[in-house]
Amino acid sequence: MNNIQSGILESTPPVARYLIFSLTDHGDARRSLRALCDMADGRQTVVGLGQSLVRALGATVPGLRTFPSYAGAGFDVPSTPFALWCWLRGDDRGELLHRARRITHALMPAFRLDQVIDAFTYGTARDLTGYEDGTENPKDERALEVAIVRGQGAGLDGSSFVAVQQWVHDLDRFEAKSTQEQDNTIGRRRIGNDELEDAPPSAHVKRATQESFDPAAFMLRRSMPWADDSREGLVFVAFGASFDAFEAVLRRMVGAEDGIADALFTFTRPISGAFFWCPGMQDGRLDLRLLGV
């Protein structure tokens, strides 16, 4: 456990802030990353590195790749790669704000802050639609097996891969559906969270049930609702020992296998999508030995 960013395995916090950076100065990147290593504890601040940053450092992380893009009937799943992702976890928005400022200043001028997303826990880990999120999340030892790289050698063991998407909900459209239509969209009952045996094939549960894939497509999801002055939705975050499970589920959601798109697309859409590698820890610091940092 000492070589893992432990925030990956912990439940979602009351509040969070996501910082997304692009690389602006290759020559100063290593200095900035060393400063980040001193600040990120892996628990309250979880860090992920994008493929462009790894390549800029002349390095390779086996398994790290670019997020795929898809176009379906009336919807798009975009690929929006970034260099660096920080997930700030806590219970005080003011403390998160000041921590974000410290990290941003430490990374300058090599990195530019491109986006900030504030997120929060709603009820008992519910999406803003009111439905429970992450129902089938693996737990304990199984969570370790699913989310953490093992047996691949120093510098890679203890790390994880994460898929991150920002989804924007049209809650007016969702709330205009009848209760039965809403349940059929998700594939579960909002009251009680029971799975519908007769849910339509487009229901999200039918599209994304992890055991229905061969091999099973288990992920450790740590998604959180977000909102700003005019929009709201879900920051989808899924950790894995590889991206294979996420990509398998996404292909089925967009209908790449059978032409049936996930009913989620009737009221929500992703506006971003990126893959990151979350390094392990060594002596309380991010382990970036694969990158020569």
Secondary structure, DSSP 8 states (H G I E B T S, - for coil): -TTS-GGGTS---SEEEEEEEEE--GGGHHHHHHHHHHH--SSSEEEEE-HHHHHHTT---TT------EEETTEEE-----SEEEEEEES-HHHHHHHHHHHHHHHTTTEEEEEEEEEE--TTTB-TTS-BS-TT---HHHHHHHHS--SS-TTTTT-EEEEEEEEEE-HHHHHTS-HHHHHHHHTB-TTT--B-TT--TTSHHHHH-GGGSSS----EE--EEEE-SS-EEEEEEEEESSSHHHHHHHHHHTTTTTS---GGGGTEEES--EEEEE--EETTEE--GGGT-
